Each structure stands twice: as structure tokens, then as C-alpha cells.
Amino acid sequence: MIHELYKRIEEQGLWDKTITIERNAYLKIAGTIDTNLFYIVSGSLKISIIDEAEEHIIRFGYKNNFITALDSFITGEPSEFYIQAIKKTQLKVISKERYLKLINENQELKIIWDLLLQQLLLQQIEREKDILITSPQKRYHRVLLRSPQLFQEIPSKHIASYLRMSPETFSRLKRS
């Protein structure tokens, strides 16, 4: 589905631009509005929120996926999320207006977009379950089963943070 959306945007030349974000640089910071949709050509990013000086990673993005500050994309209001490059990342950018025009003019793409939003909602529900599970081992195995590519694309220290565990606990679980 993601590939089909990418292909249609590419075929119609709708990308506004291509940008490169250096490792550790921010694509978006809290308190800002960003309604663009980004396609990750290479590299990886994390979406996080900072509470009392502690970062909480809520999502990752990597090659061949779309990423956005979904709350800002939907509402046009400032978001409290940060989007930061974990590795040097190349992104293609399409504005919300161009993107919505494309999917609203094509019923097949509208269906694909709706399915992607449904999948995202289900992923968020699974993420909420992960956060509520006390056992680090269960959290680790749930995410490993659900997102094996995550473990290939994202450095361990970020996954450990995402799973709410120390890097040492994560390393121990990874070895077992």
C-alpha cells in the first residue's frame, strides 16, 4: 500500500522537494506546526515527546515509509512531538494540500489512505498495550514479533528507550 501511494506521487511529480537531515538534527520540534507528509528514502527517524527533561520515544520511521507529526498534519495546530534523525536521512516532501488533492481525486488511493490510517490506529493501540505491560521481556517479544524490521533499522539504545527499559536490560533480552 505504501509503495502504491509513493508510486502515484512519483508518477505525477507531486513531491515539493527532497531534503537531507543530518544525524541528530531535527525535522520538527515541539510547539511547531508541520503539515507536510514525508517519505523516507534512506535513514531513520524517531518521534518523541519530552516530559520533565526525559525523552519518550513513541514511534520510528525508516526507509520506504511515510512519517509525519500526525496530530499537526490532521489539525493544522502545533504538535508537542519532536521528529529527529537517528541516522543521516533523505526525505521526499509533499504538502498536505497536494497529498489530499491526490487522494481525494482517486477512489483507489483514498481507500489505500483509509487502510493506512486504520493500520496506524491499530499500531497505536498495540503501542498503548506495550506501555502498560510490566514485564520487559513481554514488551520486547511483542515488539519483535510485530516489527522485526525495527531491530534491523534502529540502534539498540533507541529501541530500549522505546520499550521503557535500560540498554543493559535490552541487551540481556536480545541475547536470550
Backbone as CSV, one residue per row, in Angstrom:
resi,resn,N_x,N_y,N_z,CA_x,CA_y,CA_z,C_x,C_y,C_z
1,MET,0.805,-1.190,0.000,0.000,0.000,0.000,0.856,1.265,0.000
2,ILE,1.860,1.295,0.863,2.741,2.461,0.923,3.427,2.644,-0.421
3,HIS,3.867,1.532,-1.001,4.549,1.606,-2.291,3.637,2.193,-3.369
4,GLU,2.366,1.821,-3.343,1.414,2.331,-4.346,1.234,3.838,-4.197
5,LEU,1.093,4.323,-2.980,0.977,5.775,-2.761,2.237,6.491,-3.245
6,TYR,3.390,5.949,-2.859,4.655,6.548,-3.286,4.734,6.600,-4.814
7,LYS,4.396,5.490,-5.443,4.477,5.393,-6.905,3.607,6.460,-7.577
8,ARG,2.389,6.637,-7.092,1.470,7.617,-7.692,1.972,9.049,-7.507
9,ILE,2.502,9.343,-6.339,3.049,10.682,-6.104,4.239,10.915,-7.030
10,GLU,5.070,9.900,-7.144,6.259,9.968,-8.003,5.865,10.151,-9.471
11,GLU,4.928,9.328,-9.942,4.490,9.391,-11.348,3.919,10.762,-11.713
12,GLN,3.234,11.373,-10.779,2.605,12.666,-11.052,3.510,13.848,-10.703
13,GLY,4.719,13.559,-10.265,5.676,14.632,-9.956,5.182,15.583,-8.880
14,LEU,4.566,15.052,-7.846,3.950,15.893,-6.827,4.861,16.234,-5.645
15,TRP,6.048,15.634,-5.594,6.941,15.955,-4.480,7.303,17.425,-4.543
16,ASP,7.242,18.104,-3.402,7.619,19.509,-3.337,9.135,19.668,-3.369
17,LYS,9.825,18.750,-2.711,11.284,18.809,-2.653,11.822,17.541,-2.012
18,THR,13.132,17.400,-2.073,13.844,16.343,-1.368,14.806,17.035,-0.411
19,ILE,14.821,16.555,0.828,15.709,17.162,1.822,16.554,16.081,2.488
20,THR,17.661,16.511,3.058,18.519,15.620,3.827,18.662,16.192,5.227
21,ILE,18.444,15.337,6.210,18.568,15.717,7.609,19.777,14.960,8.163
22,GLU,20.711,15.688,8.710,21.906,15.060,9.282,21.559,14.315,10.566
23,ARG,22.377,13.350,10.912,22.201,12.572,12.142,22.034,13.521,13.333
24,ASN,21.059,13.245,14.174,20.716,14.003,15.377,20.029,15.348,15.107
25,ALA,19.889,15.744,13.855,19.189,17.000,13.549,17.681,16.767,13.633
26,TYR,16.961,17.841,13.857,15.511,17.753,13.994,14.811,18.112,12.691
27,LEU,13.859,17.282,12.332,12.955,17.580,11.221,11.845,18.483,11.739
28,LYS,11.452,18.256,12.987,10.381,19.019,13.608,10.635,19.094,15.109
29,ILE,10.336,20.251,15.694,10.468,20.392,17.146,9.095,20.672,17.760
30,ALA,8.984,20.408,19.047,7.724,20.618,19.762,7.302,22.082,19.680
31,GLY,5.988,22.285,19.627,5.438,23.631,19.599,5.313,24.225,18.209
32,THR,5.690,23.439,17.193,5.606,23.934,15.817,4.516,23.188,15.048
33,ILE,4.106,23.813,13.963,3.121,23.209,13.066,3.870,22.687,11.845
34,ASP,3.595,21.455,11.471,4.142,20.907,10.233,3.113,19.955,9.654
35,THR,2.538,20.360,8.534,1.501,19.533,7.914,2.016,18.785,6.691
36,ASN,3.316,18.782,6.496,3.879,18.021,5.381,3.862,16.530,5.685
37,LEU,3.844,15.765,4.608,3.994,14.318,4.694,5.359,14.005,4.094
38,PHE,6.126,13.169,4.781,7.493,12.860,4.369,7.612,11.381,4.026
39,TYR,8.325,11.098,2.946,8.633,9.720,2.566,10.125,9.518,2.811
40,ILE,10.467,8.479,3.560,11.860,8.233,3.925,12.541,7.424,2.817
41,VAL,13.457,8.067,2.125,14.219,7.428,1.051,15.338,6.590,1.652
42,SER,16.003,7.147,2.657,17.069,6.427,3.357,17.206,7.016,4.750
43,GLY,17.791,6.216,5.652,17.996,6.674,7.014,16.860,6.280,7.937
44,SER,16.827,6.905,9.108,15.789,6.604,10.088,15.574,7.796,11.010
45,LEU,14.357,7.859,11.550,13.961,8.943,12.445,13.208,8.387,13.637
46,LYS,13.107,9.213,14.670,12.285,8.854,15.826,11.340,10.014,16.099
47,ILE,10.145,9.662,16.568,9.190,10.656,17.028,9.127,10.513,18.537
48,SER,9.299,11.636,19.220,9.325,11.583,20.678,8.656,12.805,21.273
49,ILE,8.431,12.697,22.561,7.917,13.803,23.358,8.851,13.910,24.558
50,ILE,9.058,15.123,25.031,9.932,15.303,26.192,9.081,15.774,27.356
51,ASP,9.166,15.010,28.447,8.415,15.309,29.657,9.391,15.390,30.817
52,GLU,9.443,16.555,31.457,10.360,16.767,32.574,11.779,16.343,32.219
53,ALA,12.241,16.801,31.077,13.601,16.569,30.570,13.879,15.117,30.194
54,GLU,12.851,14.267,30.199,13.037,12.875,29.795,12.349,12.635,28.450
55,GLU,13.105,12.053,27.526,12.563,11.748,26.208,11.786,10.433,26.243
56,HIS,10.628,10.453,25.616,9.814,9.251,25.460,9.590,9.033,23.968
57,ILE,10.193,7.985,23.436,10.050,7.683,22.012,8.725,6.961,21.805
58,ILE,7.953,7.458,20.856,6.652,6.834,20.617,6.569,6.109,19.272
59,ARG,7.485,6.436,18.365,7.394,5.846,17.031,8.729,6.009,16.319
60,PHE,8.962,5.123,15.351,10.139,5.221,14.496,9.691,5.270,13.039
61,GLY,10.551,5.805,12.219,10.336,5.765,10.774,11.636,5.389,10.110
62,TYR,11.538,4.556,9.074,12.740,4.174,8.352,12.405,3.971,6.879
63,LYS,13.435,3.602,6.119,13.367,3.523,4.659,12.042,2.940,4.156
64,ASN,11.523,3.598,3.114,10.302,3.183,2.409,9.034,3.317,3.239
65,ASN,9.033,4.254,4.184,7.839,4.538,4.984,7.559,6.036,4.964
66,PHE,6.303,6.362,5.218,5.911,7.753,5.390,6.008,8.107,6.860
67,ILE,6.256,9.389,7.134,6.282,9.872,8.511,5.757,11.298,8.531
68,THR,5.100,11.639,9.616,4.607,12.995,9.833,4.289,13.153,11.307
69,ALA,4.143,14.390,11.741,3.584,14.647,13.074,2.074,14.589,12.846
70,LEU,1.505,13.413,13.036,0.126,13.160,12.622,-0.867,14.128,13.255
71,ASP,-0.664,14.497,14.515,-1.595,15.435,15.137,-1.593,16.780,14.424
72,SER,-0.428,17.287,14.087,-0.309,18.551,13.377,-0.814,18.410,11.937
73,PHE,-0.525,17.283,11.310,-0.994,17.018,9.948,-2.519,17.066,9.891
74,ILE,-3.179,16.457,10.870,-4.640,16.380,10.884,-5.274,17.715,11.276
75,THR,-4.753,18.347,12.332,-5.418,19.531,12.883,-4.899,20.865,12.357
76,GLY,-3.662,20.883,11.860,-3.047,22.144,11.467,-2.606,22.972,12.669
77,GLU,-2.584,22.344,13.829,-2.193,23.004,15.080,-0.779,22.575,15.476
78,PRO,-0.154,23.331,16.396,1.176,22.925,16.875,1.138,21.542,17.514
79,SER,2.225,20.829,17.366,2.383,19.498,17.929,3.440,19.543,19.017
80,GLU,3.290,18.689,20.004,4.295,18.584,21.069,5.378,17.569,20.720
81,PHE,5.303,16.998,19.523,6.259,15.972,19.134,7.509,16.555,18.492
82,TYR,8.601,15.831,18.722,9.871,16.080,18.043,10.043,14.959,17.025
83,ILE,10.577,15.290,15.870,10.997,14.265,14.910,12.474,14.509,14.660
84,GLN,13.287,13.517,15.010,14.739,13.661,14.965,15.369,12.532,14.173
85,ALA,16.385,12.871,13.389,17.110,11.866,12.615,17.998,11.035,13.532
86,ILE,17.881,9.731,13.411,18.765,8.811,14.135,20.028,8.610,13.302
87,LYS,19.834,8.525,12.004,20.925,8.432,11.033,20.697,9.541,10.016
88,LYS,21.698,9.852,9.242,21.510,10.804,8.150,20.337,10.288,7.306
89,THR,19.360,11.146,7.058,18.113,10.703,6.450,17.740,11.582,5.268
90,GLN,17.408,10.924,4.164,16.917,11.637,2.981,15.409,11.440,2.899
91,LEU,14.691,12.543,2.702,13.234,12.526,2.680,12.696,13.246,1.457
92,LYS,11.598,12.731,0.943,10.836,13.446,-0.074,9.652,14.070,0.645
93,VAL,9.307,15.285,0.251,8.295,16.068,0.949,7.130,16.371,0.022
94,ILE,5.912,16.154,0.535,4.705,16.566,-0.174,3.829,17.316,0.819
95,SER,3.276,18.431,0.380,2.410,19.212,1.260,1.095,18.478,1.485
96,LYS,0.469,18.774,2.592,-0.823,18.180,2.915,-1.838,18.497,1.810
97,GLU,-1.834,19.716,1.343,-2.792,20.123,0.316,-2.641,19.297,-0.955
98,ARG,-1.408,19.157,-1.427,-1.166,18.355,-2.643,-1.549,16.899,-2.423
99,TYR,-1.186,16.387,-1.255,-1.457,14.997,-0.952,-2.961,14.729,-0.888
100,LEU,-3.691,15.566,-0.155,-5.140,15.370,-0.038,-5.849,15.533,-1.378
101,LYS,-5.367,16.455,-2.185,-5.946,16.625,-3.525,-5.782,15.333,-4.321
102,LEU,-4.602,14.740,-4.268,-4.327,13.490,-4.980,-5.258,12.377,-4.513
103,ILE,-5.344,12.152,-3.208,-6.146,11.014,-2.750,-7.640,11.267,-2.882
104,ASN,-8.058,12.518,-2.801,-9.490,12.811,-2.956,-9.956,12.731,-4.405
105,GLU,-9.015,12.792,-5.334,-9.354,12.677,-6.752,-9.297,11.238,-7.249
106,ASN,-8.857,10.306,-6.393,-8.685,8.929,-6.829,-9.227,7.994,-5.750
107,GLN,-10.335,7.341,-6.048,-11.006,6.492,-5.063,-10.096,5.357,-4.576
108,GLU,-9.310,4.778,-5.463,-8.399,3.695,-5.073,-7.379,4.189,-4.043
109,LEU,-6.814,5.378,-4.274,-5.844,5.932,-3.331,-6.512,6.344,-2.026
110,LYS,-7.735,6.806,-2.090,-8.494,7.163,-0.880,-8.677,5.919,-0.008
111,ILE,-8.997,4.798,-0.638,-9.161,3.540,0.090,-7.831,3.123,0.729
112,ILE,-6.740,3.243,-0.035,-5.418,2.900,0.494,-5.084,3.787,1.686
113,TRP,-5.332,5.092,1.569,-5.054,6.021,2.662,-5.868,5.648,3.903
114,ASP,-7.152,5.344,3.695,-8.007,4.950,4.820,-7.484,3.679,5.486
115,LEU,-7.034,2.723,4.686,-6.469,1.486,5.245,-5.187,1.760,6.026
116,LEU,-4.350,2.655,5.498,-3.120,3.007,6.210,-3.427,3.688,7.543
117,LEU,-4.432,4.565,7.558,-4.817,5.212,8.812,-5.363,4.195,9.807
118,GLN,-6.126,3.219,9.316,-6.633,2.163,10.196,-5.482,1.353,10.773
119,GLN,-4.493,1.023,9.936,-3.325,0.279,10.416,-2.565,1.090,11.468
120,LEU,-2.431,2.385,11.217,-1.747,3.255,12.162,-2.485,3.286,13.498
121,LEU,-3.787,3.365,13.454,-4.594,3.350,14.678,-4.397,2.043,15.442
122,LEU,-4.411,0.921,14.733,-4.187,-0.373,15.382,-2.775,-0.464,15.974
123,GLN,-1.787,0.090,15.260,-0.420,0.112,15.779,-0.341,0.931,17.063
124,GLN,-1.070,2.044,17.096,-1.068,2.876,18.299,-1.712,2.144,19.474
125,ILE,-2.761,1.372,19.200,-3.398,0.578,20.252,-2.407,-0.460,20.787
126,GLU,-1.682,-1.112,19.880,-0.667,-2.085,20.305,0.424,-1.399,21.115
127,ARG,0.790,-0.196,20.717,1.805,0.572,21.453,1.314,0.877,22.866
128,GLU,0.046,1.246,22.993,-0.510,1.503,24.325,-0.457,0.248,25.183
129,LYS,-0.748,-0.902,24.585,-0.652,-2.162,25.333,0.789,-2.391,25.786
130,ASP,1.739,-2.147,24.872,3.155,-2.319,25.211,3.527,-1.499,26.442
131,ILE,3.074,-0.260,26.475,3.420,0.632,27.576,2.853,0.121,28.896
132,LEU,1.689,-0.508,28.843,1.022,-0.976,30.066,1.568,-2.299,30.588
133,ILE,2.256,-3.048,29.746,2.790,-4.350,30.162,4.004,-4.138,31.057
134,THR,3.962,-4.739,32.218,5.026,-4.560,33.214,6.314,-5.276,32.819
135,SER,6.194,-6.476,32.295,7.360,-7.303,32.014,8.160,-6.790,30.805
136,PRO,9.440,-6.426,31.013,10.290,-6.015,29.892,10.399,-7.112,28.827
137,GLN,10.444,-8.376,29.280,10.562,-9.499,28.343,9.337,-9.569,27.427
138,LYS,8.155,-9.411,27.982,6.933,-9.444,27.168,6.895,-8.269,26.196
139,ARG,7.290,-7.075,26.675,7.316,-5.899,25.777,8.276,-6.153,24.622
140,TYR,9.454,-6.672,24.942,10.470,-6.962,23.926,9.924,-7.937,22.875
141,HIS,9.348,-9.049,23.322,8.868,-10.073,22.390,7.677,-9.596,21.565
142,ARG,6.789,-8.820,22.157,5.650,-8.277,21.405,6.137,-7.402,20.239
143,VAL,7.074,-6.523,20.538,7.571,-5.608,19.504,8.404,-6.368,18.473
144,LEU,9.189,-7.325,18.906,9.983,-8.130,17.974,9.082,-8.873,16.983
145,LEU,8.011,-9.467,17.482,7.072,-10.173,16.596,6.345,-9.225,15.655
146,ARG,5.974,-8.075,16.170,5.188,-7.120,15.392,6.041,-6.357,14.377
147,SER,7.275,-6.049,14.733,8.112,-5.171,13.902,9.547,-5.661,13.820
148,PRO,9.782,-6.813,13.204,11.170,-7.316,13.154,12.128,-6.371,12.423
149,GLN,11.621,-5.609,11.443,12.486,-4.693,10.697,13.043,-3.593,11.612
150,LEU,12.294,-3.242,12.623,12.732,-2.238,13.586,14.098,-2.596,14.151
151,PHE,14.293,-3.877,14.451,15.523,-4.350,15.073,16.702,-4.354,14.097
152,GLN,16.408,-4.244,12.805,17.463,-4.159,11.793,17.809,-2.712,11.468
153,GLU,16.839,-1.811,11.624,17.000,-0.421,11.181,17.400,0.555,12.282
154,ILE,17.042,0.254,13.521,17.171,1.223,14.607,18.207,0.744,15.626
155,PRO,19.105,1.620,16.052,20.096,1.237,17.070,19.433,0.798,18.385
156,SER,20.071,-0.139,19.043,19.533,-0.746,20.264,19.176,0.262,21.348
157,LYS,19.989,1.297,21.540,19.711,2.252,22.624,18.371,2.949,22.425
158,HIS,17.978,3.180,21.179,16.692,3.824,20.902,15.535,2.846,21.097
159,ILE,15.756,1.601,20.711,14.709,0.591,20.922,14.506,0.378,22.417
160,ALA,15.597,0.345,23.173,15.492,0.189,24.628,14.656,1.321,25.220
161,SER,14.904,2.533,24.791,14.133,3.673,25.278,12.659,3.532,24.901
162,TYR,12.408,3.151,23.669,11.042,2.933,23.179,10.320,1.880,24.019
163,LEU,11.064,0.848,24.430,10.490,-0.246,25.220,10.482,0.054,26.727
164,ARG,10.934,1.243,27.105,10.955,1.650,28.511,11.816,0.727,29.358
165,MET,13.034,0.514,28.892,13.976,-0.314,29.655,15.383,0.212,29.463
166,SER,16.263,-0.199,30.337,17.659,0.225,30.228,18.317,-0.480,29.043
167,PRO,19.365,0.128,28.493,20.104,-0.551,27.417,20.645,-1.910,27.857
168,GLU,21.000,-2.037,29.149,21.533,-3.302,29.666,20.454,-4.389,29.667
169,THR,19.256,-4.032,30.101,18.139,-4.986,30.092,17.828,-5.400,28.662
170,PHE,17.809,-4.432,27.773,17.535,-4.721,26.367,18.582,-5.677,25.806
171,SER,19.846,-5.414,26.099,20.935,-6.258,25.610,20.803,-7.685,26.143
172,ARG,20.447,-7.797,27.415,20.264,-9.118,28.025,19.120,-9.868,27.342
173,LEU,18.008,-9.196,27.085,16.871,-9.821,26.425,17.199,-10.231,24.986
174,LYS,17.972,-9.405,24.332,18.368,-9.674,22.960,19.229,-10.947,22.874
175,ARG,20.064,-11.158,23.868,20.947,-12.325,23.888,20.209,-13.608,24.253
176,SER,19.109,-13.480,25.003,18.423,-14.697,25.488,17.518,-15.316,24.438
